[in-house]
Amino acid sequence: MGEHHQIRRASLADRTEVLRLWLQLIEYHRALGSDHPPASELLRTLKSEIQRGIQNPACFILVVECERRIDGFLFAESEIPGNAALRSSAVSWIHELFVREEQRRLGLGSALVEYARDSLKDFDTAGIAVRVESANLEGQRFWERHRFVERSRVLELPST
């Protein structure tokens, strides 16, 4: 990881910067040809998700920062079934991971994932899952380097 970077849980004061990075992530996915709506249409939803990620005990948002600038974030959530017997089949999710383009390949994404893996152990779920867009080959290789394996495929029939 970069020399002076630190990872911490996001606070309410980080909402604006996390939103800015999340919008960049959406534009990255749109450039890959995914059918995400324009970022401007998602603002309300993203703001709500950021609030949930900071305040809901089953979620967390991690940020990696250097010299008070946030260079990336990770959003994770754990399924917490009401029935303890179902806990062995529950999974935790890493919903989003993004690092500023100029800060990539410095180990920041990997550091965020490792920190998240350690934090998700507290939820005692069966494993950690992540969804990766089919066109995101760089993302697929990243997750495979972290020992994530394909377990299923979701095929969609686009609306016409």
Sequence and secondary structure as in RCSB ss.txt:
>XXXX:A:sequence
MGEHHQIRRASLADRTEVLRLWLQLIEYHRALGSDHPPASELLRTLKSEIQRGIQNPACFILVVECERRIDGFLF
AESEIPGNAALRSSAVSWIHELFVREEQRRLGLGSALVEYARDSLKDFDTAGIAVRVESANLEGQRFWERHRFVE
RSRVLELPST
>XXXX:A:secstr
  TT EEEE  GGGHHHHHHHHHHHHHHHHHTT     GGGGHHHHHHHHHHHHH TTEEEEEEEETTEEEEEEE
EEE   SSGGGGGG EEEEEEEEE GGGTTSSHHHHHHHHHHHHHGGG  SEEEE   TT HHHHHHHHHTT   
          
